[in-house]
């Protein structure tokens, strides 16, 4: 089998898996809407949520970190975990502004497909909102950062350029913080909330693309 034929077979296989993933997400979303009796007033929100999950799953599936020694893997793991925590706090998974007198509790929020069903755990100190799209998306970003840090340790030149490409890692955090700041003005609350999903989805997809392809860096063998 020639190189061209091998690439075509691999592409067809990947396309099949992507189709299976899309169909599975669509069926699950449809069943969820029926069972939870949800009315989709903004269908694009559901599309965005499913897109986050699909892009996150595909990014992890197609990313294989380069071989590295134990010290490099530990360093990359620490960076990835720190990044995941920052995303969770800035992106609304961990919410510190809980009402006074809040008690321990748990419930299931029936949000739009992709964003829900979302388990919500409350404490007197913080609340944890596990929206599927955010959880899958942020885990995927952390995994890509892990792979990027490992690749960046290959050599001095590739390391420097590889880390520069990781500047995009901060985009989802900055986007969440900026939409929160602008949304603090009562005149802009509705507009900011309406656009926050559009902005965060665009930033997420672009960040995944940059971390996956890393156009500003070199592979270890270059």
VEXSE-273624 format. One record per residue: residue number from 1; x, y, z of N, C-alpha, C in turn. Coordinates in steps of 0.001 Angstrom, whole numbers, padded with zeros to 6 digits. Atoms other than C-alpha are relative to their C-alpha. Layout:
REM VEXSE-273624
seq:n.c1:n.c2:n.c3:ca.c1:ca.c2:ca.c3:c.c1:c.c2:c.c3
NUM:X:Y:Z:X:Y:Z:X:Y:Z
...
This chain:
REM VEXSE-273624
seq:n.c1:n.c2:n.c3:ca.c1:ca.c2:ca.c3:c.c1:c.c2:c.c3
1:000849:-001201:000000:000000:000000:000000:000883:001249:000000
2:-000803:-001202:000094:001440:003378:-001043:-000342:001006:001078
3:000207:-001034:-001011:001711:006492:001087:-001342:000687:-000200
4:001266:-000679:000291:-001215:008172:-000659:-001190:-000843:000412
5:001093:000897:-000360:-003421:005131:-000194:-000135:-000119:001515
6:000032:000087:-001464:-002460:004880:003492:-000629:001240:000615
7:000576:-001244:-000499:-003304:008537:004046:-001499:000052:-000253
8:001429:-000012:000324:-006649:008109:002307:-000778:-000918:000936
9:000658:000934:-000919:-007516:005080:004437:-000101:000607:001400
10:000011:-000630:-001320:-006535:006953:007615:-001022:001129:000059
11:000963:-001103:000047:-008593:009968:006546:-001430:-000527:000031
12:001348:000582:000016:-011636:007817:005781:-000376:-000557:001371
13:000267:000541:-001328:-011307:006105:009167:-000305:001119:000987
14:000235:-001139:-000894:-011042:009423:010991:-001358:000632:-000277
15:001285:-000589:000375:-014033:010754:009058:-001151:-000840:000539
16:001026:000892:-000540:-016041:007710:010108:-000168:000217:001495
17:000067:-000217:-001446:-015170:008252:013769:-000629:001347:000338
18:000597:-001322:-000225:-016055:011939:013546:-001509:-000062:-000212
19:001430:000155:000259:-019412:011024:012024:-000710:-000740:001123
20:000587:000749:-001115:-020077:008484:014775:-000123:000871:001245
21:000041:-000897:-001155:-019208:011064:017434:-001115:001023:-000148
22:001035:-001007:000236:-021460:013698:015864:-001395:-000603:000132
23:001308:000653:-000097:-024368:011256:015524:-000337:-000359:001442
24:000231:000365:-001401:-023945:010040:019105:-000389:001217:000831
25:000324:-001224:-000736:-023921:013581:020489:-001387:000511:-000377
26:001309:-000455:000452:-026946:014480:018373:-001132:-000822:000592
27:001030:000881:-000557:-028945:011459:019543:-000161:000241:001499
28:000062:-000249:-001442:-028046:012051:023194:-000650:001349:000304
29:000588:-001326:-000207:-028949:015744:022902:-001506:-000031:-000248
30:001430:000096:000320:-032308:014931:021284:-000751:-000727:001112
31:000639:000747:-001082:-033122:012351:023961:-000077:000842:001273
32:-000028:-000851:-001192:-032112:014798:026702:-001067:001087:-000069
33:001015:-001047:000168:-034348:017554:025299:-001398:-000566:000230
34:001318:000611:-000169:-037314:015172:025180:-000256:-000386:001456
35:000185:000477:-001369:-036776:013668:028635:-000100:001145:001002
36:000000:-001131:-000932:-036071:016991:030358:-001045:001045:-000360
37:001042:-000934:000457:-038841:018760:028409:000541:001426:-000089
38:-000667:-001293:000143:-036529:021620:027434:-000467:000689:-001277
39:000312:-000811:001174:-037566:024412:025072:001230:000811:-000377
40:-001216:-000688:000444:-034617:025697:023035:-000375:001341:-000622
41:000286:-001340:000520:-035191:029430:022691:001177:000547:-000807
42:-001206:-000402:000728:-031602:029895:021450:000732:-001270:-000441
43:-000609:001269:000436:-030634:026771:019432:001515:000065:-000141
44:-001448:-000082:000189:-027135:028100:018845:000760:-000338:001280
45:-000659:000363:-001248:-026343:027644:022533:000202:-001512:000082
46:-000127:001459:000015:-027016:023917:022179:001085:-000430:-000978
47:-001041:000323:000987:-024857:023803:019052:001386:000278:000574
48:-001296:-000343:-000591:-022023:025557:020890:000417:-001043:001042
49:-000322:000980:-001029:-022225:023132:023809:000464:-001320:-000591
50:-000390:001247:000653:-022075:020079:021550:001317:000167:-000745
51:-001261:-000266:000695:-019269:021710:019564:001176:-000064:000966
52:-001059:000075:-001022:-017193:022143:022731:000363:-001460:000277
53:-000255:001406:-000324:-017586:018455:023542:000678:-000707:-001162
54:-000563:000675:001174:-016858:017279:019994:001446:000418:-000241
55:-001361:-000496:000236:-013788:019492:019560:000945:-000498:001088
56:-000838:000477:-001094:-012458:018528:022993:000357:-001469:-000136
57:-000246:001441:000165:-012846:014793:022383:000944:-000258:-001167
58:-000847:000207:001181:-011288:015006:018907:001433:000456:000255
59:-001345:-000512:-000279:-008349:017086:020154:000797:-000978:000857
60:-000691:000970:-000856:-007498:014581:022890:000304:-001277:-000774
61:-000172:001228:000783:-007974:011636:020527:001177:000106:-000964
62:-001019:-000156:001042:-005599:013067:017896:001328:000524:000534
63:-001235:-000540:-000576:-002933:014354:020311:000732:-001078:000797
64:-000850:000941:-000733:-000110:012107:021487:001244:000742:000473
65:-001197:-000698:-000496:002494:013742:023761:001275:-000716:-000427
66:-001284:000573:000407:006085:013237:022662:000621:-000780:001158
67:-000705:000722:-001076:008244:010745:024587:000852:000973:000816
68:-000760:-000906:-000872:009852:012448:027580:000376:-000737:001272
69:-000414:000609:-001256:011643:011639:030805:-000993:000342:001106
70:000945:-000150:-001099:009846:011464:034133:-000047:001434:000521
71:-000045:-001372:-000502:010992:014933:035246:-000792:000935:-000906
72:000729:-000850:000947:009636:016569:032083:-001497:-000254:000085
73:001425:000320:-000095:006319:014735:032386:-000609:000577:001273
74:000509:-000580:-001250:005949:015830:036014:-000161:001510:-000128
75:000078:-001448:000183:006715:019442:035105:-001198:000365:-000874
76:001129:-000264:000890:004213:019339:032262:-001322:-000257:000716
77:001213:000299:-000746:001639:017756:034572:-000363:001101:000974
78:000245:-001093:-000944:002032:020508:037167:-000553:001221:-000734
79:000473:-001142:000790:001614:023201:034499:-001434:-000233:-000465
80:001336:000304:000509:-001444:021461:033042:-001046:000062:001106
81:000945:-000039:-001120:-003109:021037:036439:-000242:001441:000450
82:000162:-001404:-000361:-002446:024677:037330:-000865:000749:-000997
83:000803:-000632:001051:-003911:025756:034008:-001460:-000421:000109
84:001365:000497:-000143:-006974:023557:034550:-000709:000684:001161
85:000587:-000681:-001157:-007566:025119:037968:-000349:001444:-000359
86:000268:-001385:000409:-007271:028623:036482:-001217:000072:-000912
87:001166:000039:000885:-009769:027709:033760:-001279:-000250:000797
88:001186:000334:-000781:-012169:026209:036296:-000509:001203:000786
89:000392:-001173:-000784:-012145:029376:038407:-000490:001123:-000910
90:000372:-001099:000897:-012247:031885:035535:-001190:-000359:-000872
91:001038:000417:000933:-014633:029823:033421:-001311:-000412:000617
92:001300:000217:-000614:-017386:029319:035957:-000278:-001403:000491
93:000222:001319:-000596:-016890:025718:037035:000021:000111:001522
94:-000065:-000284:-001436:-015836:026842:040506:-000438:001442:000210
95:000583:-001329:-000211:-017945:029800:041652:000155:000370:001472
96:-000251:-000405:-001391:-016836:031667:044762:-001068:000940:000544
97:001010:-000965:-000453:-019659:034239:044887:-001320:-000719:000278
98:001224:000701:-000390:-022268:032144:046689:-000804:000888:000943
99:000819:-000820:-000895:-025221:033718:048538:000343:-000258:001462
100:-000257:000168:-001436:-024743:034320:052243:-001023:-000969:000590
101:000893:000985:-000605:-026188:031513:054288:-000209:-001238:-000844
102:000131:001184:000848:-025771:028966:051511:000412:-001247:000770
103:-000269:001240:-000723:-025774:025382:052737:000547:-001046:-000965
104:-000468:001097:000824:-024354:022103:051490:-001183:-000579:-000770
105:001089:000565:000788:-026407:020664:048670:000453:-000422:-001379
106:-000288:000458:001358:-026552:019105:045226:-001302:-000033:-000789
107:001170:000049:000869:-028936:019387:042321:000467:-000175:-001435
108:-000309:000176:001410:-029096:018805:038575:-000653:001123:-000787
109:000516:-001123:000782:-029452:021891:036364:-000268:-000459:-001428
110:000370:000404:001361:-031314:021239:033111:000234:001171:-000949
111:-000373:-001049:000941:-029473:023618:030816:-000114:-000527:-001423
112:000040:000415:001402:-029274:023498:027022:000943:-001179:-000226
113:-000878:001147:000279:-027743:020318:025535:001455:000433:-000160
114:-001417:-000345:000013:-023988:020306:025912:000399:000689:001287
115:-000238:-000700:-001270:-024124:022675:028870:-000688:-000736:001146
116:000698:000793:-000985:-026524:020393:030688:-000234:-001400:-000533
117:000285:-000217:-001416:-027479:018298:032433:001276:000258:000800
118:-001186:-000429:-000742:-025085:019962:034856:-000188:-000239:001493
119:000035:000150:-001454:-024561:018651:038394:000535:001271:000672
120:-000403:-001201:-000733:-024337:021607:040795:000149:-000361:001474
121:-000276:000282:-001404:-022726:021176:044199:000267:001326:000710
122:-000146:-001257:-000728:-023054:024022:046697:000530:-000263:001404
123:-000514:000010:-001366:-021217:024699:049941:-000133:001426:000534
124:000035:-001373:-000518:-021158:027712:052266:001112:000877:-000564
125:-001172:-000752:000452:-017922:028761:050555:000056:000146:-001523
126:-000051:-000028:001463:-018014:027845:046850:-001085:-000912:-000553
127:000895:000904:000726:-020253:026212:044281:000770:-000582:-001181
128:-000636:000669:001132:-019138:023734:041632:-001085:-000353:-001008
129:000985:000214:001059:-021074:023702:038350:000672:-000801:-001113
130:-000670:000895:000945:-020097:020743:036161:-000759:-000060:-001325
131:000585:-000003:001335:-021382:021769:032745:000841:-000898:-000909
132:-000781:000942:000811:-020354:018938:030367:000920:000672:-001005
133:-000823:-000666:001013:-019091:021299:027657:001243:000617:000624
134:-001146:-000617:-000664:-016869:023210:030069:000969:-001060:000524
135:-000865:001034:-000576:-015573:020081:031790:000829:-000674:-001087
136:-000718:000668:001090:-014686:018291:028542:000959:000970:-000681
137:-000838:-000983:000683:-013357:021463:026918:001233:000384:000788
138:-001143:-000411:-000818:-011149:022512:029812:000974:-001150:000231
139:-000896:001149:-000103:-009789:018990:030292:000809:-000172:-001284
140:-000709:000103:001279:-008920:018938:026586:001081:001069:-000116
141:-000996:-001067:000048:-007152:022301:026828:001179:-000310:000919
142:-001080:000348:-000930:-005181:021136:029868:000879:-001107:-000576
143:-000769:001085:000618:-004142:017974:028006:000876:000532:-001129
144:-000785:-000602:001076:-003021:020038:025010:001155:000828:000557
145:-001083:-000745:-000644:-001012:022303:027315:001069:-000965:000499
146:-000943:001038:-000443:000582:019181:028813:000880:-000445:-001165
147:-000762:000422:001176:001609:018029:025324:000901:001117:-000511
148:-000788:-001135:000471:002823:021527:024411:001245:000206:000859
149:-001147:-000175:-000898:005069:021803:027483:001038:-001089:-000246
150:-000940:001087:000293:006602:018406:026715:000737:000267:-001307
151:-000638:-000307:001282:007243:019381:023098:000967:001165:000132
152:-000827:-001197:-000136:008679:022726:024190:001314:-000281:000701
153:-001235:000332:-000707:011335:020970:026261:001009:-000699:-000898
154:-000867:000754:000900:012882:019356:023169:001343:000641:-000248
155:-001258:-000693:000249:015518:021998:022467:-000182:001462:000346
156:000077:-001411:-000385:016340:025620:023215:-000859:000788:-000980
157:000735:-000774:001003:014960:026980:019925:-001459:-000412:-000041
158:001383:000459:000080:011881:024801:019667:-000725:000258:001311
159:000622:-000271:-001286:011279:025283:023382:-000487:001421:000101
160:000382:-001404:-000059:011229:029063:023127:-001205:000271:-000887
161:001095:-000262:000929:008984:029140:020060:-001254:-000766:000390
162:001155:000770:-000435:006755:026409:021420:-000722:000662:001152
163:000621:-000691:-001122:006165:028328:024623:-000684:001285:-000447
164:000660:-001193:000526:005371:031463:022630:-001376:-000345:-000551
165:001297:000401:000541:002595:029551:020902:-001010:-000222:001118
166:000895:000275:-001123:001177:028768:024347:-000549:001285:000611
167:000633:-001251:-000425:000367:032465:024849:-001507:-000107:-000206
168:001424:000188:000269:-002968:031420:023346:-000707:-000730:001130
169:000617:000709:-001133:-003517:029289:026482:-000807:000957:000867
170:000649:-000956:-000897:-004527:032447:028335:-001274:000580:-000597
171:001173:-000604:000630:-007219:033420:025827:-001318:-000403:000650
172:001274:000333:-000645:-010062:031384:027387:-000154:000651:001364
173:000066:-000629:-001321:-009191:032775:030821:-000309:001486:-000142
174:000223:-001431:000204:-008998:036366:029577:-001400:000271:-000530
175:001342:-000190:000552:-012221:035978:027594:-001051:-000096:001097
176:000951:000148:-001104:-014078:034765:030695:000042:001205:000928
177:-000133:-001142:-000904:-012697:037578:032838:-000538:001277:-000627
178:000451:-001221:000667:-013405:040286:030252:-001515:000049:-000122
179:001457:-000003:000095:-016997:039206:029673:-000618:000233:001368
180:000490:-000250:-001344:-017442:039218:033446:000108:001463:000379
181:-000207:-001415:-000316:-016020:042738:033765:-001010:000868:-000726
182:000935:-000826:000760:-018114:044220:030968:-001441:-000286:000404
183:001352:000341:-000416:-021143:042356:032231:-000379:000574:001343
184:000308:-000554:-001314:-020860:044026:035614:-000793:001295:-000102
185:000808:-001197:000203:-022458:047153:034148:-001422:-000425:-000361
186:001378:000439:000203:-026237:046784:034322:-000475:000249:-001421
187:000432:-000307:001361:-026658:048385:030881:000518:-001013:-001003
188:-000610:000934:000942:-024474:045702:029316:-000210:-001457:000385
189:000148:001377:-000477:-025544:042624:031254:-000622:-000896:-001059
190:000705:000849:000956:-028002:041306:028680:000834:-000256:-001249
191:-000796:000149:001218:-025763:041979:025683:001222:-000878:000235
192:-001196:000785:-000300:-022696:040504:027353:-000337:-001468:000181
193:000403:001392:-000196:-024525:037364:028448:-000347:-000640:-001331
194:000411:000537:001291:-025957:036949:024967:001204:-000341:-000856
195:-001180:000215:000834:-022506:037194:023375:001067:-000854:000672
196:-001070:000699:-000706:-020495:035400:026064:000216:-001399:-000544
197:-000149:001347:000550:-021202:031971:024606:000644:000040:-001380
198:-000626:-000143:001319:-020281:033160:021108:001498:000252:000143
199:-001409:-000364:-000181:-017028:034708:022321:000797:-001172:000556
200:-000747:001088:-000634:-016005:031825:024571:000157:-001190:-000940
201:-000100:001114:000947:-016759:029255:021854:001038:000286:-001070
202:-000998:-000376:001001:-014714:031131:019261:001403:-000100:000582
203:-001316:000040:-000648:-011813:031529:021692:000421:-001443:000262
204:-000313:001402:-000283:-012015:027860:022679:000466:-000733:-001255
205:-000348:000712:001236:-011939:026556:019103:001347:000473:-000542
206:-001275:-000533:000493:-009080:028880:018074:001152:-000469:000886
207:-001054:000439:-000916:-007080:027970:021192:000331:-001471:-000200
208:-000238:001423:000264:-007530:024242:020573:000791:-000171:-001288
209:-000708:000106:001282:-006407:024718:016967:001465:000389:000142
210:-001383:-000454:-000160:-003282:026655:017974:000818:-000961:000858
211:-000731:000933:-000855:-002345:024237:020737:000204:-001349:-000682
212:-000139:001282:000704:-002919:021231:018471:001066:000072:-001086
213:-000955:-000114:001106:-000970:022457:015430:001282:000727:000406
214:-001157:-000755:-000477:001386:024811:017334:000780:000610:-001168
215:-000636:-000527:001214:002184:026871:014210:001246:000823:000258
216:-001154:-000851:-000277:004814:028987:016009:001200:-000782:000509
217:-001086:000812:-000527:006937:026081:017181:000506:-000986:-001019
218:-000557:001027:000843:008989:023271:015749:-000132:-001334:000709
219:-000007:001321:-000607:008820:019561:016301:001380:-000281:000544
220:-001258:000273:-000680:011568:017953:018323:001097:-000342:-000983
221:-001033:000396:000940:013317:016695:015268:000478:001106:-000893
222:-000401:-001099:000888:013626:020093:013546:001236:000688:000521
